[in-house]
Amino acid sequence: MKNLITLLTCLFILSPNLVLSETINELVERGGLQYMKFSDVPFTGKTMGKTQATFRDGKEHGPWVTYYDNGQLLSKVYYKDGKREGPWVSFKKYGTVFETFTGTFKNGVKVK
């Protein structure tokens, strides 16, 4: 048991790619960046729960997926360096597409 604890501690300390998972409610915004509560380091990692998002250096980066209480997909949007990138799709409560925000975004600006 002691060896297992030592091994897990070493893996935790030595893993530079460790991704933290929090809920979106455990993050706070300061100066346009997201931080874990009680931290002064911009959040890098993924959130879990009804809102699943990926952050890099405090900015949205990657898919941002939100779910209804019943587990169905509510919306899906992509971000790159904190700006919308690609299409944004919303779904009805029982899974069918409700609306696709027309156009594609590049660096947060609508290009189509």
N, C-alpha and C positions, 0 to 999 in steps of 0.2 A: 504494500500500500504506500509506503514511504517513497519507493522508487517511482510509482505512478504519479504521485503528487509532484515530485521533483521534475519528472519528464513533462508534465502538463505546464508547470511553471516556466520551464525553459522554452517550450514551444510558444507560450504566450509572450514572453519577453523578446524572443528572437524573431518573431514573425513580423516583418515590416509591412506585409500586405493584410494585416488583420483588419477586417471590416466590422465595424460596430453596428449593431441593430438596435434601434430605438423606435418608439412610436413618434409620430409627428408632434404629439402633444408634449414630448420631452425636449423639444427644441425651442429656442427663443431666437428672435431676429434682432440683430444689432447692426446698424450701419449697412443694411442691405444684405447681410450674411447671416446664415443660420449657425447657432452654437448649441451644444448640449447645455442644459441648465447647469449653473455653477461651474462653467468652464470659460476660459478666455481663448480657447483654440477653436477656429472655425471647424464645423463638423464635416467629416469625411466618412461616408458609410451609407448604409441603407436603413430606411425606416420600415417597420412592419405594421401589421394591423390593417384597418380600413383604408389607410392611405399608405401606399408603398412607393417610396421615392428614393432616388439615389442622389447623393450630394458629393461634391468634390471641393475642398477648401471653402466650405460654407455656401456654395452656389449649387442650384439644381443642375444636375448633369446626368442625362440618361432618361429612362422611362419614368413617368409619374402616373401611377395607376390608382384609381379610387374605386371602392366597392360600396354597394348598398348594404344595409343591415342584413339582408337575406343572402349575402354572399355574391350576388350578381355584379358584374362589371358595370360601373357607373360612367367612368371616363378614362381615356388614355391619351396622354400627351407626352411629347418628348422635349427635353431641354438640352442645350449645349452651353456650358459656361454661364448658366443663369438666364439664358434667353430661349424662347420657344424655337423649336427646330422641327419641321415636319408637320404632318396633319394632326388635328385634334378631333377625336371621335367621342361622342356621348352616346350612351345606351339607355334604353327604357328599363324599367325595374325588372322585367322578366327576360332580358337578354337581347332583344332586337335593337338594331341601330336606331337611335333617335335622331341624331343630327351629326353630320360631319361638318365642322367649321370649314367653310370653303377656303381653299387656298393652302399654300404651303409657306411655312415660315423659315427664314434663314436669318440667323443672328437676331431673332426677335422681331423681324420685319416681314410683313406679308409680301411674298414675291410672285404668287400666282393667285 
